[in-house]
Amino acid sequence: MQISRHWRLNANRYRLEGYNINNTKSVQARPVNIEAAAEVVQAAQSDIKAEKQAERQVVAA
């Protein structure tokens, strides 16, 4: 393990911060909201497609 990573992750390792979802308590990493993540990815993909189309129009002109 890299030394810098070790020191950076020390706080996460020893600080037991949990979360509570639907009365289920856990100290593991918080789960990712899959629906919200999918919307972000879809928005990014549509932005990339729009940029590529704009580049093609500039090159064609």
MOURSUL-V254052 format. One record per backbone hydrogen bond with DSSP energy under -1.0 kcal/mol. NH is the residue of the N-H (numbers start at 1). CO is the residue of the C=O. If there is no record, write none. Layout:
nh=NH co=CO
nh=NH co=CO
This chain:
nh=6 co=2
nh=7 co=3
nh=8 co=4
nh=9 co=5
nh=13 co=9
nh=14 co=10
nh=15 co=11
nh=17 co=15
nh=19 co=26
nh=21 co=24
nh=24 co=21
nh=26 co=19
nh=34 co=32
nh=37 co=33
nh=38 co=34
nh=39 co=35
nh=40 co=36
nh=41 co=37
nh=42 co=38
nh=43 co=39
nh=44 co=40
nh=45 co=41
nh=46 co=42
nh=47 co=43
nh=48 co=44
nh=49 co=45
nh=50 co=46
nh=51 co=47
nh=52 co=48
nh=53 co=49
nh=54 co=50
nh=55 co=51
nh=56 co=52
nh=57 co=53
nh=58 co=54
nh=59 co=55
nh=60 co=56
nh=61 co=57
